[in-house]
Amino acid sequence: MWSGLNMSEKTGNRERLSRLFAGGRVFHAYVITGPGRTEFARDLAAALVCSGERKPCGSCSHCKKAGLNIHPDISTITIAE
């Protein structure tokens, strides 16, 4: 189960997301590897749909829906390893 957008516990993800958005460009694909990749991918998706100033803000309607896994633009595909 996804823990939602409690970014205070995810400082590494916050820093990585800040670097991704710092250039002002969003690419059509990202290769995410290593431990925590699913959680980071979900945070990235939430940041892309976020309407807040600091992305992901965790308080706008988009972030709240993403945290509850009910956002219509975000879906998760789980592949058994």
Contacts in CASP RR format, 6 or more apart in sequence:
PFRMAT RR
TARGET T0000
AUTHOR 0000-0000-0000
METHOD contacts of the structure
MODEL  1
MWSGLNMSEKTGNRERLSRLFAGGRVFHAYVITGPGRTEFARDLAAALVC
SGERKPCGSCSHCKKAGLNIHPDISTITIAE
2 39 0 8 1.000
2 42 0 8 1.000
2 67 0 8 1.000
2 69 0 8 1.000
2 76 0 8 1.000
3 9 0 8 1.000
3 39 0 8 1.000
4 42 0 8 1.000
4 66 0 8 1.000
4 67 0 8 1.000
5 43 0 8 1.000
5 46 0 8 1.000
5 56 0 8 1.000
5 58 0 8 1.000
5 63 0 8 1.000
5 66 0 8 1.000
5 67 0 8 1.000
7 13 0 8 1.000
7 14 0 8 1.000
7 43 0 8 1.000
7 56 0 8 1.000
7 58 0 8 1.000
10 39 0 8 1.000
10 43 0 8 1.000
13 39 0 8 1.000
13 40 0 8 1.000
13 43 0 8 1.000
16 40 0 8 1.000
17 43 0 8 1.000
17 44 0 8 1.000
17 47 0 8 1.000
17 55 0 8 1.000
17 56 0 8 1.000
20 26 0 8 1.000
20 30 0 8 1.000
20 44 0 8 1.000
20 47 0 8 1.000
21 47 0 8 1.000
21 55 0 8 1.000
26 48 0 8 1.000
30 41 0 8 1.000
30 44 0 8 1.000
32 40 0 8 1.000
32 41 0 8 1.000
32 44 0 8 1.000
38 76 0 8 1.000
42 66 0 8 1.000
42 74 0 8 1.000
42 76 0 8 1.000
43 56 0 8 1.000
45 66 0 8 1.000
45 74 0 8 1.000
46 56 0 8 1.000
46 58 0 8 1.000
46 62 0 8 1.000
46 63 0 8 1.000
46 66 0 8 1.000
46 67 0 8 1.000
46 71 0 8 1.000
46 74 0 8 1.000
47 55 0 8 1.000
47 56 0 8 1.000
48 55 0 8 1.000
49 62 0 8 1.000
49 63 0 8 1.000
49 66 0 8 1.000
49 71 0 8 1.000
49 73 0 8 1.000
49 74 0 8 1.000
50 56 0 8 1.000
50 57 0 8 1.000
50 58 0 8 1.000
50 60 0 8 1.000
50 62 0 8 1.000
50 63 0 8 1.000
51 57 0 8 1.000
51 60 0 8 1.000
51 61 0 8 1.000
51 62 0 8 1.000
52 59 0 8 1.000
52 60 0 8 1.000
52 63 0 8 1.000
56 63 0 8 1.000
56 66 0 8 1.000
57 63 0 8 1.000
58 64 0 8 1.000
58 67 0 8 1.000
62 71 0 8 1.000
65 71 0 8 1.000
65 72 0 8 1.000
66 74 0 8 1.000
69 76 0 8 1.000
END
